[in-house]
């Protein structure tokens, strides 16, 4: 049985125990759940949005952030849920009809460096297998870039086909989704120099506000990797919130620049979707003897005195 089939079977059994229902009706009733996708197909999005609406109340990310700022989180609907999609891959445009049909609020985190260009995301470089992709996430940024160049890939080069949305597609989707920031080129920020980390965070907001002619107020850390340095840069850049991939539920006390998200595989079934959304899947993974507890990505201590502030999660 393929790995996805095994996961789905395990999640089906978990769902039959009634635990996901119990979690939703108790622990999640007065919290906000945020899910992270990457490349949903229209068929999967159609099924997932229908299932999620049956069990949760979809809200916009901006509703949650505003409720935090005005101390009105208790006025949010029970079992509030936010759906986010990272990267801004051009395939997102294919979801237009599904978004129209479901009227399901979605926040899309865009990498500004791929808007209206034919550049490719570095993690989709030709010939890059999964083991090497993961290895490159853990090395200094200049090593990552030089290694990719030896493979014939340069993230500044434009290729024949676009991977990011163009401006026409963005404008068509603007009334259906909220666009927010996900860096310029999607590096692992914690592996970057102080200057590059700050530039990726700050310039992304500036460029997107110009493209969108609208405020950009939230940032999602690429790969979920961040440190106190990135938290400081995001705050200094004027964002109101930032999202991680640390699993968990969000409340009024969750740090605004370390909001938690459950990552959902783009092609999983309904049972796995609900097991992940209620947190039971992350808990099961964390309890395995070989699995480390979820935490922000580690990195060398940044040189900036501001960035050395204690971690607040």
C-alpha positions, -999 to 999 in steps of 0.1 A, spaced: 0 0 0 13 34 -9 23 58 19 -8 81 13 -31 51 15 -16 40 48 -20 75 62 -56 76 50 -63 42 66 -48 54 99 -68 86 98 -100 67 90 -95 46 122 -87 77 142 -119 93 130 -140 62 139 -128 65 175 -147 98 177 -116 117 190 -115 143 162 -152 151 169 -144 154 206 -115 177 200 -136 199 176 -164 202 201 -142 209 232 -106 221 226 -112 238 192 -146 253 200 -131 286 212 -98 286 193 -89 294 157 -74 267 134 -52 277 105 -45 252 77 -17 255 51 -18 242 16 5 247 -14 -10 234 -48 -46 224 -45 -63 210 -76 -99 222 -83 -112 187 -76 -95 184 -42 -103 220 -33 -140 213 -40 -141 183 -17 -120 199 10 -139 231 12 -172 212 14 -159 189 42 -144 218 62 -176 239 60 -195 209 75 -172 208 106 -158 243 110 -168 279 104 -145 294 78 -133 330 84 -107 353 69 -72 356 84 -78 393 87 -109 387 108 -89 367 133 -61 393 134 -85 422 138 -103 403 166 -70 399 184 -63 436 181 -97 447 194 -100 420 221 -131 405 205 -119 370 198 -148 357 220 -171 371 193 -157 349 165 -179 320 156 -173 286 173 -147 264 156 -133 292 134 -110 280 107 -87 299 83 -74 283 51 -41 296 36 -22 286 5 15 293 2 38 303 -27 13 317 -52 19 290 -78 1 298 -111 -21 267 -107 -40 287 -81 -58 305 -109 -75 272 -118 -93 274 -84 -113 304 -95 -145 286 -103 -143 265 -70 -137 297 -50 -167 313 -67 -189 284 -61 -180 279 -24 -174 315 -14 -148 300 9 -124 326 24 -88 319 15 -55 337 22 -28 333 -4 8 340 5 27 353 -26 64 353 -33 68 387 -50 98 377 -71 77 353 -91 48 376 -99 47 384 -137 80 365 -143 90 331 -157 114 323 -129 112 290 -111 110 282 -74 144 268 -64 129 237 -48 115 227 -82 149 229 -100 152 201 -126 171 171 -112 167 181 -76 155 150 -57 138 151 -23 169 142 -3 189 170 -18 161 194 -15 159 188 23 197 190 25 198 224 9 172 237 34 198 231 61 229 248 46 238 285 45 220 304 18 251 310 -3 259 273 -3 224 265 -14 226 290 -43 261 279 -54 250 242 -53 220 250 -75 242 268 -100 264 237 -103 232 219 -113 226 245 -140 199 263 -121 198 300 -112 167 314 -96 172 348 -114 169 331 -148 136 331 -166 124 299 -181 98 291 -208 69 286 -185 57 307 -155 54 291 -121 40 322 -104 8 341 -110 8 370 -134 -9 404 -126 -40 396 -146 -46 364 -127 -40 381 -94 -65 408 -103 -91 382 -113 -86 365 -79 -84 396 -57 -121 396 -49 -120 359 -40 -89 356 -19 -67 378 3 -31 381 -9 -3 384 17 35 381 17 57 350 16 92 366 9 107 376 -25 124 343 -36 114 318 -9 149 312 7 153 296 41 154 329 60 172 314 90 201 304 67 204 339 52 226 368 62 210 395 83 208 418 53 192 392 30 167 380 56 155 416 62 154 424 25 133 393 16 108 403 43 106 440 37 109 442 -1 82 415 -5 56 437 12 67 468 -8 64 450 -41 31 433 -34 14 465 -22 24 481 -55 10 451 -75 -22 448 -55 -28 485 -48 -39 472 -13 -23 468 21 -3 437 29 -4 429 66 6 393 71 37 373 64 42 335 62 78 323 69 90 302 39 93 266 49 80 276 83 116 285 92 121 315 115 140 327 145 138 357 168 156 377 141 129 370 115 102 379 141 119 412 147 123 420 109 86 411 103 75 435 130 98 462 118 85 459 83 50 468 95 32 435 92 5 429 118 10 391 120 32 362 108 24 325 103 46 295 111 41 258 104 43 249 140 12 228 146 -14 240 172 -45 260 179 -45 298 180 -59 319 208 -57 355 221 -24 347 237 -7 331 207 21 355 197 10 376 167 42 369 148 42 332 155 7 320 146 3 283 143 -7 262 113 -14 226 104 1 217 70 -23 196 49 -11 175 20 -26 189 -12 -41 156 -23 -52 139 10 -87 125 16 -114 137 40 -103 115 69 -68 127 68 -79 163 64 -100 162 95 -74 143 115 -49 170 106 -73 199 112 -81 187 147 -44 183 156 -45 146 163 -22 137 134 5 161 146 2 147 181 5 112 169 36 121 149 52 140 178 46 110 201 66 86 179 100 78 195 119 89 164 101 122 159 114 154 175 88 177 190 76 204 166 95 236 170 107 266 149 137 259 127 170 264 144 197 286 130 230 302 141 224 331 165 220 362 143 244 391 148 217 417 151 211 427 188 174 431 182 171 397 166 186 381 197 155 387 217 142 357 235 118 334 215 83 341 225 65 308 216 
